[in-house]
């Protein structure tokens, strides 16, 4: 009898382990979406990824169809061909958090199953530190957009991406004469990139404050997504934490991701998002 009881206990333990292991597997077989839309700014538009100061939506990390980028759309299409042709890029170059409500409305009108949102770089990258969007306003804008999505697309899943670390951009580009020239000539992200070679305490402190604003924005994105519920997934700062290099940035402006940068962004964000 003792041997029987031990055998039964062993079987019960094995069954419990199988049950626990089945949990994540069950979550992983969530049906992939049949349609998707992307919300955001010039990064999502693929700006400068293939043409001189122009959008290149085919190379968007989210909804693009360029093979080497291997976007969210292409990865989903590989497991669900029904999504073919139903990939809408609703982002707009120059957009800020205040524009997300309108883009959410467009996504709702398209009746999509999946939405990605990457926003906030332009709220921090402004002409000067004083013109950055406040944290309170940023959160209100994000909440407004997410509420519109939730009301109009209650079953859709929403992937919220963290804002890249723009101080990292300064760090990898500050020693490049070409990068410094582009930043100055085109007035790019002067809140962070002004006086790029300066080591004065004022400039060091300014860069730290701008970076902190991005961190604060990402905190609000995480909290807003958590408040949204199970259908929203935040990337846990995966994009922000990625140590990108200068070769992944467009040599036309030394700011936007080039094709390889878009591919990296696709890989990081998809790996830290939903499982289909």
C-alpha positions in Angstrom: 0.0 0.0 0.0 2.9 2.3 0.8 4.3 1.8 -2.7 0.8 2.4 -4.2 0.4 5.7 -2.3 3.9 6.8 -3.4 3.0 6.0 -7.0 -0.2 7.9 -6.8 1.6 10.9 -5.2 4.2 10.8 -8.0 1.4 10.8 -10.6 -0.4 13.7 -8.9 2.8 15.7 -8.8 3.5 15.1 -12.5 -0.1 16.1 -13.3 0.3 19.3 -11.4 3.5 20.1 -13.2 1.8 19.4 -16.6 -1.1 21.7 -15.6 1.2 24.5 -14.5 3.2 24.1 -17.7 0.0 24.3 -19.8 -0.9 27.7 -18.4 1.5 29.8 -20.6 1.0 27.5 -23.5 -2.7 28.1 -23.4 -2.1 31.9 -23.3 0.3 31.6 -26.3 -2.4 30.2 -28.6 -4.5 33.3 -28.5 -5.9 33.7 -32.1 -3.8 36.2 -34.1 -5.5 39.3 -35.3 -7.1 39.6 -38.7 -6.3 43.4 -39.0 -4.1 45.9 -37.3 -3.3 49.6 -37.2 -0.4 51.6 -35.9 -0.5 54.9 -34.0 2.4 57.2 -33.4 4.8 59.7 -35.0 7.6 59.7 -37.6 9.3 56.6 -36.2 6.2 54.6 -36.9 5.9 56.2 -40.3 9.4 54.9 -41.2 10.5 58.5 -41.8 14.0 58.7 -43.5 14.2 54.9 -43.6 14.4 54.8 -47.4 14.0 58.3 -48.8 15.3 61.8 -48.2 13.1 63.4 -45.6 10.1 61.4 -46.5 7.9 58.8 -44.9 8.6 55.2 -45.8 5.7 53.3 -44.3 6.7 50.0 -46.0 9.6 49.9 -43.6 7.6 50.7 -40.5 8.4 48.3 -37.6 4.7 48.0 -37.0 2.6 47.8 -40.2 5.3 47.7 -42.9 5.7 45.0 -45.4 9.5 45.3 -46.2 10.9 41.8 -45.7 14.2 42.7 -43.9 12.4 44.7 -41.3 10.1 41.8 -40.4 7.4 44.0 -38.9 4.7 43.1 -36.5 2.4 42.8 -39.5 4.7 40.4 -41.4 5.2 38.2 -38.3 1.5 38.0 -37.8 0.8 37.4 -41.5 3.2 34.4 -41.3 0.8 32.7 -38.9 -2.5 34.3 -40.1 -2.7 35.0 -43.8 -6.1 36.6 -43.3 -4.5 39.8 -42.1 -3.1 40.3 -45.7 -3.8 43.9 -46.8 -5.4 44.9 -43.5 -2.4 46.8 -42.1 -3.1 50.5 -41.6 -0.5 53.0 -40.7 -2.4 55.8 -38.9 0.7 57.5 -37.5 1.7 61.0 -38.6 5.2 62.5 -38.7 5.5 65.2 -36.1 2.7 63.8 -34.0 2.6 64.3 -30.3 0.6 62.7 -27.5 -2.2 65.3 -28.2 -2.7 63.7 -31.7 -3.3 60.2 -30.3 -7.1 60.8 -29.7 -7.6 61.5 -33.4 -5.5 58.5 -34.5 -7.4 56.3 -32.1 -10.6 57.4 -33.9 -9.1 56.4 -37.2 -8.2 53.0 -35.8 -11.7 52.5 -34.5 -13.2 53.4 -37.9 -11.0 50.7 -39.4 -12.4 48.1 -36.9 -9.0 46.5 -36.3 -8.1 43.7 -33.9 -4.7 44.9 -32.9 -3.1 48.4 -32.4 0.4 49.5 -31.7 1.2 52.9 -30.2 4.6 54.5 -29.9 4.4 58.1 -28.9 6.2 60.7 -26.8 9.5 61.4 -28.6 8.2 64.7 -29.9 6.7 65.6 -26.5 10.3 65.5 -25.2 12.2 66.4 -28.3 11.3 70.1 -28.7 13.1 73.3 -29.6 14.0 73.8 -25.9 13.6 72.2 -22.6 10.9 74.7 -21.6 8.6 73.6 -24.4 8.4 69.9 -23.5 5.0 68.5 -22.8 4.2 68.3 -19.1 3.9 64.8 -17.5 0.3 65.6 -16.5 -0.7 66.7 -20.0 1.0 63.7 -21.5 -0.9 61.3 -19.3 -4.2 63.0 -20.0 -3.6 62.7 -23.7 -2.7 59.1 -23.5 -5.7 58.3 -21.4 -8.0 60.1 -23.8 -6.7 58.0 -26.7 -6.7 54.7 -24.9 -10.3 55.4 -23.7 -11.4 56.0 -27.2 -9.8 52.7 -28.3 -11.4 50.8 -25.5 -14.8 52.2 -26.1 -14.7 51.7 -29.9 -12.7 48.4 -30.0 -13.4 46.6 -26.8 -12.0 43.3 -28.0 -8.9 44.7 -29.7 -5.5 44.2 -28.2 -3.2 47.3 -27.8 0.6 47.2 -27.6 2.0 50.3 -26.0 5.7 50.8 -26.6 8.1 52.7 -24.5 9.8 55.8 -25.9 13.4 55.3 -26.9 16.2 56.7 -24.7 16.9 60.0 -26.5 20.0 60.6 -24.3 21.4 57.4 -25.8 21.1 59.2 -29.2 23.2 62.1 -27.9 25.7 59.6 -26.4 26.3 57.6 -29.6 26.2 60.6 -31.9 28.0 63.4 -30.0 31.4 62.4 -31.3 30.3 62.3 -35.0 30.8 65.5 -36.9 28.1 64.5 -39.4 25.6 63.9 -36.6 26.3 67.2 -34.8 26.0 69.1 -38.1 22.6 67.5 -38.9 21.3 68.1 -35.4 22.3 71.8 -35.7 21.3 72.4 -39.3 17.9 70.9 -38.9 17.3 72.0 -35.3 16.7 68.4 -34.3 15.6 67.7 -30.7 17.4 70.7 -29.3 16.0 70.1 -25.8 18.5 67.2 -25.7 20.9 67.7 -28.6 21.8 71.4 -28.3 25.5 72.0 -27.5 26.2 68.3 -28.0 29.9 68.5 -27.1 29.5 70.7 -24.0 30.5 69.3 -20.7 29.3 72.3 -18.7 27.2 71.5 -15.7 24.2 73.4 -17.2 24.2 71.2 -20.3 24.8 68.0 -18.3 21.9 68.8 -16.0 19.6 69.8 -18.9 20.2 66.4 -20.7 19.5 64.6 -17.4 16.2 66.5 -17.0 15.1 65.7 -20.5 15.9 62.1 -20.1 14.0 62.1 -16.8 11.0 63.5 -18.7 11.2 60.6 -21.1 11.4 58.2 -18.1 8.4 59.9 -16.5 6.4 59.6 -19.8 7.2 55.9 -20.0 6.0 55.5 -16.4 2.7 57.1 -17.4 2.4 54.8 -20.5 2.9 51.8 -18.3 0.3 53.0 -15.7 -2.2 53.9 -18.4 -1.8 50.6 -20.1 -2.3 48.7 -16.8 -5.4 50.7 -16.1 -6.7 49.8 -19.6 -6.8 46.1 -18.6 -5.7 42.7 -20.0 -6.1 43.8 -23.6 -3.3 46.3 -23.3 0.4 45.3 -23.1 3.3 47.6 -22.2 6.8 46.5 -23.4 8.2 46.9 -19.8 10.6 49.6 -21.2 12.3 47.2 -23.6 12.6 49.8 -26.3 13.8 52.4 -23.9 16.5 50.1 -22.5 17.8 48.9 -25.9 21.4 50.2 -26.4 21.0 51.2 -30.1 24.1 52.2 -32.0 24.7 55.0 -34.5 24.7 52.6 -37.5 21.0 52.0 -36.8 20.1 55.6 -37.3 19.5 57.5 -40.6 22.6 59.3 -41.9 20.3 62.0 -43.3 19.2 63.3 -39.9 21.0 61.1 -37.3 17.7 60.9 -35.4 15.3 58.4 -37.0 15.8 54.7 -37.2 17.1 53.5 -40.6 16.0 50.2 -42.1 18.2 48.2 -39.7 17.0 50.3 -36.8 13.4 49.6 -37.8 14.2 45.9 -37.9 15.6 46.0 -34.4 12.6 48.0 -33.1 10.3 45.4 -34.7 12.2 42.6 -33.0 12.4 44.1 -29.6 8.8 45.3 -29.5 7.3 42.2 -30.9 9.3 39.9 -28.5 8.0 41.9 -25.5 4.4 42.0 -26.7 1.5 39.7 -27.2 1.9 36.0 -28.1 -0.2 34.8 -31.0 
